[in-house]
Amino acid sequence: MALSRRDFLRATGIAGAAAAAGPVLGSLGASPAWATARRAPDSLPHPNLPAGTVNENLPFDHIVVVMMENHSFDNYLGALPIHGQPQADGLTFDASGKATNTNPRPDGTPVRAYRFGDTHQGDGVTQTWNATHEQIDGGRMDGFLTATGNTRQAMGFWGPDVLPFAYSFAKTFTTANRWFCSAPCQTYPNRRFLMAGTAYGDITTSSDTITFTPPPNGTIFDRLSTYGVSVKNYFTDLPQTAIIPSIILDHPTVLSPIGEFLLDCAAGTLPSVSFVDPEFGVLSDIGAPLVPYAPTLGVEFEEIGGDEEAPQDLSYGENWAYYITRAVLESPAWERTLLVYTFDEHGGYYDHVPPPRAIKPDAIPPNLTATDVKGAYNIYGPRVPAIVASPHARKNAVTNVVHDHTSILATIEDKWNLPALTYRDANASTVVDFLDLKHAAFKEPPVLAPPNPLLPEILRDLEMGL
């Protein structure tokens, strides 16, 4: 597939910019078993082997990481228990198929979780540091309406009639019942955990958090580069690596437009590690703060965004994710590929599972103001959807092991015996619990349900981007 002019302009534009520039806390969810373990930063997963040694026990050579935006497990996959995966820890339903989970309005009136009838979203949800702490409410998980100004939207969820691909994907492979976002706050800090194992003080998604000061112990891109492990950040409009500018400054060749991902999948030439970004949209919460760091060349302000963040129409993101997943499944490298599909944080949508306590990644506290809720990086944020696809993924299965985004780092480090970045990734569970190491149930890739058709104008935009 030839690269479009749009992809070329975006790639060169971003690269040019980079070169230039009741209960209380104690009743939160139980701590994971490893919470007292203290493997240190810079330690190796396999200390008896040299750093950079490939772990041949893990049945993959390529890791593909796709992180979408702003949905909780209950909001996105809450109906799984009655739609093909009874072991999923989603919403609770009565005999008529109506969800029974509730949250109170400010006046105490309970509001039930309810089904969204289509892919449209409003803008009445929020996931700021303060709002997320109010939503969690010390483990009660009852502040989703009060934190969002009484909007009912926070209690909405989708079913397989609206998101057929997402439900098919989740019930075909292995889905996590306990994957939490890394911190109870917004996009930028959670994506920093994905790339550096720490948010190093950040709790917001704003332009003033874009600093050229690198994370104190580097990023996973530094580790991979040091030990000669190939890595790419394939992006649709804006690369998530721009959140940590040192990545692009120190490793400018990691950037590739999304068209090259499709080419590399088709040729079976993916790098060892691929971070594949959806279209964030320059007018979205994640995209807008990055605009000052990119030239206007190639930036289209009318873009609708395709990362599924509210108030976007989910049909665009659902179709984008389907095309990307299908490219991975149909690649000649599928037999040795692992795809991790997740979301950065919950977006302000309801989830019923209290987040557990978490290991502080380092000694850097959150940058809190006088009006911010007191807290630290010692608790996860709410659950998010997470699915692992691989020939060795367990078929129609769930895992109840506690994970967060640093589990992706831990898996990469385990595969190539790389030094840990922080205490968080050093002690995180890898995704090996999603896999059956002795049997490949999906040696032949399965056929997943396609998403609902897009409106013609949205389809045209998607095809241009891909």
Kinemage of the C-alpha trace (Angstrom):
@kinemage 1
@onewidth
@group {chain A} dominant
@subgroup {mainchain}
@vectorlist {calphas} color= white
{ca met a 1} P 0.000 0.000 0.000
{ca ala a 2} L 1.421 3.360 -1.029
{ca leu a 3} L 1.707 6.030 1.618
{ca ser a 4} L -0.855 8.784 1.226
{ca arg a 5} L 0.112 12.431 0.930
{ca arg a 6} L -1.650 12.945 4.246
{ca asp a 7} L 0.569 10.375 5.965
{ca phe a 8} L 3.707 11.828 4.387
{ca leu a 9} L 2.924 15.379 5.469
{ca arg a 10} L 2.113 14.267 8.975
{ca ala a 11} L 5.237 12.178 9.328
{ca thr a 12} L 7.568 14.879 8.106
{ca gly a 13} L 5.769 17.558 10.085
{ca ile a 14} L 5.987 15.765 13.388
{ca ala a 15} L 9.586 14.722 12.824
{ca gly a 16} L 10.545 18.295 12.007
{ca ala a 17} L 8.902 19.573 15.157
{ca ala a 18} L 10.703 17.019 17.265
{ca ala a 19} L 14.046 17.868 15.811
{ca ala a 20} L 13.411 21.560 16.454
{ca ala a 21} L 12.027 21.243 19.827
{ca gly a 22} P -18.059 4.378 54.449
{ca pro a 23} L -14.991 2.679 53.606
{ca val a 24} L -11.758 4.516 53.557
{ca leu a 25} L -8.587 3.832 51.589
{ca gly a 26} L -8.078 0.543 53.402
{ca ser a 27} L -11.148 -0.962 51.746
{ca leu a 28} L -9.920 -0.429 48.220
{ca gly a 29} L -9.369 -3.542 46.172
{ca ala a 30} L -6.982 -6.102 47.620
{ca ser a 31} L -3.325 -5.574 46.844
{ca pro a 32} L -1.834 -7.904 44.247
{ca ala a 33} L 0.307 -10.724 45.559
{ca trp a 34} L 3.519 -9.055 44.418
{ca ala a 35} L 2.753 -5.742 46.157
{ca thr a 36} L 5.388 -6.378 48.818
{ca ala a 37} L 7.988 -7.591 46.343
{ca arg a 38} L 10.688 -5.033 45.745
{ca arg a 39} L 12.670 -5.787 42.663
{ca ala a 40} L 14.585 -2.585 42.105
{ca pro a 41} L 14.900 -0.333 39.066
{ca asp a 42} L 17.723 -1.399 36.718
{ca ser a 43} L 17.450 -5.010 37.905
{ca leu a 44} L 17.032 -7.743 35.303
{ca pro a 45} L 14.080 -10.148 35.017
{ca his a 46} L 16.649 -12.945 34.602
{ca pro a 47} L 19.685 -11.823 36.620
{ca asn a 48} L 21.633 -14.989 35.822
{ca leu a 49} L 21.655 -14.046 32.115
{ca pro a 50} L 23.279 -11.109 30.302
{ca ala a 51} L 21.044 -8.137 29.578
{ca gly a 52} L 19.613 -8.359 26.077
{ca thr a 53} L 19.316 -12.155 26.130
{ca val a 54} L 16.184 -13.294 24.285
{ca asn a 55} L 13.763 -15.347 26.377
{ca glu a 56} L 12.888 -18.206 24.034
{ca asn a 57} L 10.250 -19.523 26.460
{ca leu a 58} L 7.927 -16.713 25.407
{ca pro a 59} L 6.347 -17.754 22.068
{ca phe a 60} L 6.588 -14.486 20.173
{ca asp a 61} L 9.161 -12.317 18.428
{ca his a 62} L 6.929 -9.277 17.842
{ca ile a 63} L 4.877 -7.308 20.378
{ca val a 64} L 2.236 -4.924 19.020
{ca val a 65} L 0.736 -2.458 21.507
{ca val a 66} L -2.486 -0.599 20.704
{ca met a 67} L -3.777 1.815 23.346
{ca met a 68} L -7.112 3.531 22.746
{ca glu a 69} L -8.667 6.287 24.867
{ca asn a 70} L -10.946 6.746 27.830
{ca his a 71} L -13.243 3.824 28.582
{ca ser a 72} L -13.744 1.666 31.641
{ca phe a 73} L -14.258 -2.089 31.488
{ca asp a 74} L -17.919 -1.868 32.532
{ca asn a 75} L -18.594 0.930 30.066
{ca tyr a 76} L -17.001 -0.792 27.062
{ca leu a 77} L -17.395 -4.527 27.747
{ca gly a 78} L -19.788 -4.582 30.708
{ca ala a 79} L -22.296 -6.852 28.944
{ca leu a 80} L -19.751 -9.625 28.266
{ca pro a 81} L -21.108 -11.866 31.077
{ca ile a 82} L -24.383 -12.269 29.144
{ca his a 83} L -22.869 -12.103 25.663
{ca gly a 84} L -20.364 -14.908 25.273
{ca gln a 85} L -18.026 -14.685 28.255
{ca pro a 86} L -19.757 -15.654 31.521
{ca gln a 87} L -16.480 -15.440 33.445
{ca ala a 88} L -16.052 -11.753 32.655
{ca asp a 89} L -16.395 -9.539 35.729
{ca gly a 90} L -18.704 -7.022 34.116
{ca leu a 91} L -21.999 -5.529 35.129
{ca thr a 92} L -24.685 -7.463 37.009
{ca phe a 93} L -27.936 -8.154 35.156
{ca asp a 94} L -31.429 -9.137 36.264
{ca ala a 95} L -33.605 -11.776 34.624
{ca ser a 96} L -34.836 -9.306 32.029
{ca gly a 97} L -31.281 -8.408 30.948
{ca lys a 98} L -31.196 -4.990 32.579
{ca ala a 99} L -28.106 -3.930 34.500
{ca thr a 100} L -28.620 -3.569 38.239
{ca asn a 101} L -25.479 -1.551 39.085
{ca thr a 102} L -26.253 1.948 40.325
{ca asn a 103} L -24.674 5.223 41.374
{ca pro a 104} L -26.414 7.996 43.334
{ca arg a 105} L -27.204 11.435 42.055
{ca pro a 106} L -26.186 14.312 44.355
{ca asp a 107} L -29.629 14.089 45.991
{ca gly a 108} L -29.131 10.357 46.654
{ca thr a 109} L -31.455 9.094 43.915
{ca pro a 110} L -29.942 5.924 42.398
{ca val a 111} L -29.332 5.760 38.655
{ca arg a 112} L -28.953 2.375 36.984
{ca ala a 113} L -26.344 1.518 34.399
{ca tyr a 114} L -28.058 1.620 31.017
{ca arg a 115} L -27.318 0.593 27.420
{ca phe a 116} L -26.259 3.135 24.849
{ca gly a 117} L -28.253 2.605 21.661
{ca asp a 118} L -25.592 3.799 19.250
{ca thr a 119} L -21.935 4.839 19.004
{ca his a 120} L -22.472 8.513 19.788
{ca gln a 121} L -20.998 9.945 22.992
{ca gly a 122} L -21.697 13.139 24.864
{ca asp a 123} L -19.072 15.267 26.570
{ca gly a 124} L -20.446 14.894 30.102
{ca val a 125} L -17.716 12.700 31.586
{ca thr a 126} L -14.394 13.599 33.143
{ca gln a 127} L -11.297 11.824 34.439
{ca thr a 128} L -9.298 14.547 36.155
{ca trp a 129} L -7.293 13.671 39.256
{ca asn a 130} L -9.925 15.149 41.574
{ca ala a 131} L -12.893 13.690 39.697
{ca thr a 132} L -11.361 10.206 39.558
{ca his a 133} L -10.687 10.207 43.293
{ca glu a 134} L -14.292 11.290 43.878
{ca gln a 135} L -15.520 8.526 41.588
{ca ile a 136} L -13.474 5.874 43.400
{ca asp a 137} L -14.527 7.323 46.770
{ca gly a 138} L -12.189 5.228 48.872
{ca gly a 139} L -13.317 2.037 47.156
{ca arg a 140} L -17.079 2.633 47.144
{ca met a 141} L -17.081 3.376 43.388
{ca asp a 142} L -20.130 5.589 43.906
{ca gly a 143} L -19.014 9.062 42.790
{ca phe a 144} L -19.420 8.834 39.025
{ca leu a 145} L -22.527 11.047 38.887
{ca thr a 146} L -21.528 13.539 41.553
{ca ala a 147} L -18.062 13.985 40.001
{ca thr a 148} L -19.476 14.742 36.559
{ca gly a 149} L -22.101 17.287 37.478
{ca asn a 150} L -24.992 14.835 37.708
{ca thr a 151} L -24.736 13.637 34.093
{ca arg a 152} L -26.287 10.227 33.431
{ca gln a 153} L -23.760 9.491 30.683
{ca ala a 154} L -21.215 8.116 33.152
{ca met a 155} L -23.478 5.110 33.780
{ca gly a 156} L -23.904 4.176 30.122
{ca phe a 157} L -22.454 1.034 28.510
{ca trp a 158} L -22.381 -0.581 25.080
{ca gly a 159} L -23.409 -4.045 24.016
{ca pro a 160} L -22.372 -6.239 21.078
{ca asp a 161} L -25.130 -4.842 18.871
{ca val a 162} L -23.299 -1.493 18.873
{ca leu a 163} L -19.689 -2.716 19.237
{ca pro a 164} L -19.691 -6.099 17.469
{ca phe a 165} L -15.952 -6.125 16.793
{ca ala a 166} L -14.971 -5.280 20.384
{ca tyr a 167} L -17.172 -8.029 21.829
{ca ser a 168} L -16.054 -10.579 19.247
{ca phe a 169} L -12.412 -9.721 19.943
{ca ala a 170} L -12.866 -9.969 23.719
{ca lys a 171} L -14.695 -13.300 23.768
{ca thr a 172} L -12.458 -14.938 21.147
{ca phe a 173} L -9.120 -14.347 22.861
{ca thr a 174} L -8.172 -13.723 26.514
{ca thr a 175} L -9.614 -10.716 28.323
{ca ala a 176} L -8.396 -9.195 31.582
{ca asn a 177} L -10.786 -8.902 34.511
{ca arg a 178} L -8.244 -6.881 36.485
{ca trp a 179} L -6.353 -4.511 34.178
{ca phe a 180} L -6.270 -1.083 35.801
{ca cys a 181} L -4.972 2.173 34.437
{ca ser a 182} L -1.653 3.034 36.052
{ca ala a 183} L -2.775 6.187 37.858
{ca pro a 184} L -6.161 7.697 38.818
{ca cys a 185} L -6.042 10.572 36.370
{ca gln a 186} L -5.804 11.541 32.719
{ca thr a 187} L -4.197 10.483 29.449
{ca tyr a 188} L -0.704 11.960 29.571
{ca pro a 189} L 0.313 10.501 32.953
{ca asn a 190} L -1.065 7.078 32.032
{ca arg a 191} L 0.716 6.997 28.686
{ca arg a 192} L 3.912 8.072 30.454
{ca phe a 193} L 3.543 4.999 32.644
{ca leu a 194} L 3.263 2.955 29.436
{ca met a 195} L 6.497 4.367 28.027
{ca ala a 196} L 8.546 5.136 31.148
{ca gly a 197} L 7.015 3.235 34.074
{ca thr a 198} L 6.298 6.545 35.828
{ca ala a 199} L 4.387 9.784 35.300
{ca tyr a 200} L 7.228 11.623 37.085
{ca gly a 201} L 4.920 14.153 38.705
{ca asp a 202} L 2.278 14.600 35.997
{ca ile a 203} L -1.436 14.256 36.803
{ca thr a 204} L -2.957 16.176 33.872
{ca thr a 205} L -3.193 16.320 30.094
{ca ser a 206} L -2.064 19.853 29.369
{ca ser a 207} L 0.566 21.703 27.356
{ca asp a 208} L 2.484 22.813 30.434
{ca thr a 209} L 3.312 19.170 31.188
{ca ile a 210} L 5.163 18.745 27.879
{ca thr a 211} L 8.710 19.078 29.113
{ca phe a 212} L 11.941 18.225 27.372
{ca thr a 213} L 13.327 16.948 30.682
{ca pro a 214} L 13.354 13.168 30.191
{ca pro a 215} L 12.062 10.688 32.781
{ca pro a 216} L 14.664 10.207 35.527
{ca asn a 217} L 15.508 6.635 34.517
{ca gly a 218} L 14.772 6.863 30.820
{ca thr a 219} L 12.106 5.149 28.724
{ca ile a 220} L 11.506 1.746 27.197
{ca phe a 221} L 12.781 3.215 23.915
{ca asp a 222} L 16.133 3.882 25.594
{ca arg a 223} L 16.310 0.322 26.884
{ca leu a 224} L 15.393 -1.204 23.535
{ca ser a 225} L 17.901 0.975 21.694
{ca thr a 226} L 20.719 0.191 24.128
{ca tyr a 227} L 20.327 -3.537 23.567
{ca gly a 228} L 19.647 -3.436 19.836
{ca val a 229} L 15.967 -4.393 19.955
{ca ser a 230} L 13.998 -2.795 17.108
{ca val a 231} L 11.036 -0.545 17.922
{ca lys a 232} L 8.642 1.767 16.068
{ca asn a 233} L 5.918 4.208 17.043
{ca tyr a 234} L 3.446 4.005 14.158
{ca phe a 235} L 1.077 6.972 14.316
{ca thr a 236} L -2.061 8.040 12.497
{ca asp a 237} L -1.943 11.785 13.097
{ca leu a 238} L 0.075 12.542 16.241
{ca pro a 239} L 2.502 10.116 17.914
{ca gln a 240} L 2.064 9.414 21.612
{ca thr a 241} L 5.850 9.604 21.978
{ca ala a 242} L 5.515 13.393 21.645
{ca ile a 243} L 4.212 13.347 25.234
{ca ile a 244} L 7.826 12.570 26.217
{ca pro a 245} L 9.796 14.680 23.698
{ca ser a 246} L 13.140 13.115 24.671
{ca ile a 247} L 12.017 9.904 22.941
{ca ile a 248} L 11.765 11.597 19.557
{ca leu a 249} L 14.831 13.759 20.121
{ca asp a 250} L 16.993 10.776 21.100
{ca his a 251} L 15.405 8.218 18.751
{ca pro a 252} L 13.993 10.123 15.733
{ca thr a 253} L 13.870 7.012 13.553
{ca val a 254} L 11.199 5.378 15.722
{ca leu a 255} L 8.456 7.432 14.062
{ca ser a 256} L 6.560 5.871 11.155
{ca pro a 257} L 3.150 6.724 9.661
{ca ile a 258} L 0.341 4.224 10.001
{ca gly a 259} L 0.555 3.244 6.343
{ca glu a 260} L 3.986 1.756 7.006
{ca phe a 261} L 2.529 -0.394 9.777
{ca leu a 262} L 0.134 -1.955 7.282
{ca leu a 263} L 2.999 -2.475 4.828
{ca asp a 264} L 5.202 -4.051 7.516
{ca cys a 265} L 2.371 -6.323 8.658
{ca ala a 266} L 1.735 -7.486 5.096
{ca ala a 267} L 5.427 -8.136 4.515
{ca gly a 268} L 6.001 -9.834 7.874
{ca thr a 269} L 8.693 -7.283 8.708
{ca leu a 270} L 7.380 -5.692 11.892
{ca pro a 271} L 10.020 -4.604 14.397
{ca ser a 272} L 10.336 -6.442 17.687
{ca val a 273} L 8.146 -3.840 19.433
{ca ser a 274} L 5.433 -1.722 17.795
{ca phe a 275} L 3.399 1.014 19.467
{ca val a 276} L 0.469 1.702 17.128
{ca asp a 277} L -1.475 4.917 17.738
{ca pro a 278} L -5.014 5.750 16.604
{ca glu a 279} L -5.988 9.158 15.303
{ca phe a 280} L -6.072 11.323 18.419
{ca gly a 281} L -7.402 14.382 16.602
{ca val a 282} L -5.728 17.751 17.054
{ca leu a 283} L -8.819 19.150 18.735
{ca ser a 284} L -8.996 16.368 21.328
{ca asp a 285} L -7.726 16.550 24.904
{ca ile a 286} L -4.629 14.573 23.975
{ca gly a 287} L -3.990 16.215 20.608
{ca ala a 288} L -4.541 19.891 21.351
{ca pro a 289} L -1.612 20.318 23.793
{ca leu a 290} L 0.735 18.805 21.207
{ca val a 291} L -0.149 21.295 18.474
{ca pro a 292} L 2.380 23.970 19.591
{ca tyr a 293} L 5.090 21.324 19.208
{ca ala a 294} L 4.162 20.448 15.619
{ca pro a 295} L 4.139 22.691 12.540
{ca thr a 296} L 0.787 23.421 10.972
{ca leu a 297} L 1.866 21.544 7.855
{ca gly a 298} L -0.160 18.361 7.705
{ca val a 299} L -2.295 19.125 10.768
{ca glu a 300} L -5.995 19.136 9.889
{ca phe a 301} L -8.136 20.846 12.490
{ca glu a 302} L -11.359 19.373 11.161
{ca glu a 303} L -10.324 15.817 12.036
{ca ile a 304} L -12.921 13.910 14.013
{ca gly a 305} L -10.503 11.827 16.064
{ca gly a 306} L -10.513 8.053 16.147
{ca asp a 307} L -9.190 7.018 19.566
{ca glu a 308} L -12.752 6.647 20.960
{ca glu a 309} L -12.484 9.450 23.513
{ca ala a 310} L -15.725 11.256 24.375
{ca pro a 311} L -17.419 12.997 22.585
{ca gln a 312} L -16.182 11.122 19.495
{ca asp a 313} L -18.411 8.722 17.583
{ca leu a 314} L -17.064 5.273 18.470
{ca ser a 315} L -17.753 3.910 14.992
{ca tyr a 316} L -14.573 5.491 13.647
{ca gly a 317} L -12.339 4.013 16.342
{ca glu a 318} L -14.080 0.628 16.196
{ca asn a 319} L -13.442 0.421 12.457
{ca trp a 320} L -9.830 1.631 12.788
{ca ala a 321} L -9.150 -0.994 15.464
{ca tyr a 322} L -10.710 -3.711 13.304
{ca tyr a 323} L -8.474 -2.859 10.333
{ca ile a 324} L -5.361 -2.773 12.524
{ca thr a 325} L -6.216 -6.044 14.266
{ca arg a 326} L -7.003 -7.754 10.985
{ca ala a 327} L -3.644 -6.600 9.587
{ca val a 328} L -1.900 -8.281 12.536
{ca leu a 329} L -3.928 -11.493 12.240
{ca glu a 330} L -3.328 -11.752 8.495
{ca ser a 331} L 0.392 -10.996 8.680
{ca pro a 332} L 2.791 -13.802 7.710
{ca ala a 333} L 4.440 -13.043 11.079
{ca trp a 334} L 1.226 -13.840 13.010
{ca glu a 335} L 2.607 -17.153 14.264
{ca arg a 336} L 5.217 -15.247 16.308
{ca thr a 337} L 3.226 -12.101 17.216
{ca leu a 338} L 1.604 -10.880 20.436
{ca leu a 339} L -0.994 -8.078 20.287
{ca val a 340} L -1.914 -6.176 23.453
{ca tyr a 341} L -5.037 -4.048 23.037
{ca thr a 342} L -6.048 -1.730 25.877
{ca phe a 343} L -7.149 1.782 26.888
{ca asp a 344} L -5.186 4.493 28.679
{ca glu a 345} L -7.787 5.283 31.358
{ca his a 346} L -11.489 5.072 32.163
{ca gly a 347} L -12.582 8.444 30.801
{ca gly a 348} L -14.942 9.107 33.725
{ca tyr a 349} L -17.183 6.145 32.894
{ca tyr a 350} L -18.482 3.877 35.681
{ca asp a 351} L -16.708 0.734 36.798
{ca his a 352} L -17.706 -1.347 39.810
{ca val a 353} L -14.309 -2.837 40.797
{ca pro a 354} L -12.243 -0.846 43.339
{ca pro a 355} L -8.657 -0.288 42.174
{ca pro a 356} L -5.991 -1.960 44.312
{ca arg a 357} L -3.076 -0.264 45.955
{ca ala a 358} L -0.013 0.027 43.734
{ca ile a 359} L 3.724 0.253 44.161
{ca lys a 360} L 5.049 3.781 43.860
{ca pro a 361} L 7.239 3.866 40.752
{ca asp a 362} L 9.850 6.167 42.263
{ca ala a 363} L 10.325 8.952 44.803
{ca ile a 364} L 8.703 11.640 42.623
{ca pro a 365} L 5.320 12.730 44.059
{ca pro a 366} L 2.419 14.022 41.966
{ca asn a 367} L 2.516 17.756 41.253
{ca leu a 368} L -0.545 18.732 43.303
{ca thr a 369} L -1.982 22.161 43.886
{ca ala a 370} L -3.738 23.365 46.998
{ca thr a 371} L -7.115 22.403 45.517
{ca asp a 372} L -6.093 18.891 44.468
{ca val a 373} L -7.047 15.780 46.400
{ca lys a 374} L -4.117 14.610 48.480
{ca gly a 375} L -2.636 11.436 47.081
{ca ala a 376} L 0.287 9.613 45.535
{ca tyr a 377} L 1.025 7.121 42.791
{ca asn a 378} L 0.226 4.339 45.238
{ca ile a 379} L -3.167 3.399 43.832
{ca tyr a 380} L -4.239 2.372 40.362
{ca gly a 381} L -7.010 4.105 38.472
{ca pro a 382} L -10.233 2.316 37.479
{ca arg a 383} L -10.262 -0.772 35.279
{ca val a 384} L -9.908 -0.524 31.533
{ca pro a 385} L -10.514 -3.136 28.809
{ca ala a 386} L -7.472 -5.230 27.901
{ca ile a 387} L -7.319 -8.089 25.412
{ca val a 388} L -4.288 -10.131 24.381
{ca ala a 389} L -4.324 -11.809 20.971
{ca ser a 390} L -1.704 -14.365 20.013
{ca pro a 391} L -1.575 -17.833 18.513
{ca his a 392} L -0.972 -18.903 22.128
{ca ala a 393} L -3.745 -16.810 23.700
{ca arg a 394} L -6.131 -18.895 25.767
{ca lys a 395} L -9.350 -19.392 23.832
{ca asn a 396} L -12.493 -17.626 25.099
{ca ala a 397} L -10.796 -17.059 28.461
{ca val a 398} L -10.295 -14.455 31.155
{ca thr a 399} L -7.470 -13.754 33.576
{ca asn a 400} L -7.918 -12.403 37.097
{ca val a 401} L -4.261 -11.443 37.590
{ca val a 402} L -3.789 -7.748 38.447
{ca his a 403} L -2.215 -5.757 35.620
{ca asp a 404} L -1.605 -2.160 34.721
{ca his a 405} L 0.126 -0.528 31.755
{ca thr a 406} L 3.553 -1.330 33.153
{ca ser a 407} L 2.711 -4.997 32.575
{ca ile a 408} L 3.465 -4.230 28.925
{ca leu a 409} L 6.893 -2.949 29.950
{ca ala a 410} L 7.411 -5.999 32.158
{ca thr a 411} L 6.581 -8.291 29.217
{ca ile a 412} L 9.003 -6.501 26.894
{ca glu a 413} L 11.692 -6.602 29.576
{ca asp a 414} L 11.087 -10.291 30.239
{ca lys a 415} L 11.318 -11.171 26.543
{ca trp a 416} L 14.622 -9.361 25.986
{ca asn a 417} L 15.957 -9.360 29.582
{ca leu a 418} L 16.050 -5.572 29.834
{ca pro a 419} L 16.759 -3.598 33.030
{ca ala a 420} L 13.599 -2.314 34.713
{ca leu a 421} L 12.842 1.390 34.560
{ca thr a 422} L 11.083 1.868 37.917
{ca tyr a 423} L 9.779 -0.076 40.892
{ca arg a 424} L 6.397 -0.316 39.166
{ca asp a 425} L 7.450 -2.178 36.022
{ca ala a 426} L 10.102 -4.152 37.930
{ca asn a 427} L 7.321 -5.725 40.005
{ca ala a 428} L 4.468 -5.795 37.489
{ca ser a 429} L 2.998 -9.055 36.220
{ca thr a 430} L 3.807 -9.898 32.611
{ca val a 431} L 1.000 -11.008 30.276
{ca val a 432} L 2.084 -14.636 30.362
{ca asp a 433} L -1.165 -15.475 32.217
{ca phe a 434} L -3.059 -14.642 29.010
{ca leu a 435} L -1.175 -17.405 27.190
{ca asp a 436} L -0.984 -21.164 26.926
{ca leu a 437} L 2.731 -21.614 26.325
{ca lys a 438} L 2.395 -25.272 25.311
{ca his a 439} L -0.467 -25.015 22.845
{ca ala a 440} L -1.330 -22.660 19.988
{ca ala a 441} L -5.133 -22.570 19.792
{ca phe a 442} L -4.977 -19.844 17.129
{ca lys a 443} L -2.236 -21.085 14.847
{ca glu a 444} L -4.740 -20.252 12.135
{ca pro a 445} L -6.021 -16.757 12.965
{ca pro a 446} L -9.744 -16.564 13.758
{ca val a 447} L -12.286 -14.506 11.843
{ca leu a 448} L -13.607 -11.697 14.050
{ca ala a 449} L -16.964 -9.992 13.664
{ca pro a 450} L -16.615 -6.784 11.658
{ca pro a 451} L -17.788 -3.463 13.068
{ca asn a 452} L -21.012 -1.845 12.003
{ca pro a 453} L -20.716 0.079 8.701
{ca leu a 454} L -19.499 3.635 8.815
{ca leu a 455} L -21.203 6.661 7.343
{ca pro a 456} L -19.675 7.315 3.887
{ca glu a 457} L -17.853 10.481 4.920
{ca ile a 458} L -16.293 8.803 7.967
{ca leu a 459} L -15.268 5.783 5.903
{ca arg a 460} L -13.565 8.072 3.387
{ca asp a 461} L -11.568 9.748 6.166
{ca leu a 462} L -10.552 6.384 7.611
{ca glu a 463} L -9.390 5.072 4.233
{ca met a 464} L -7.329 8.218 3.680
{ca gly a 465} L -5.662 7.766 7.063
{ca leu a 466} L -4.877 4.106 6.463
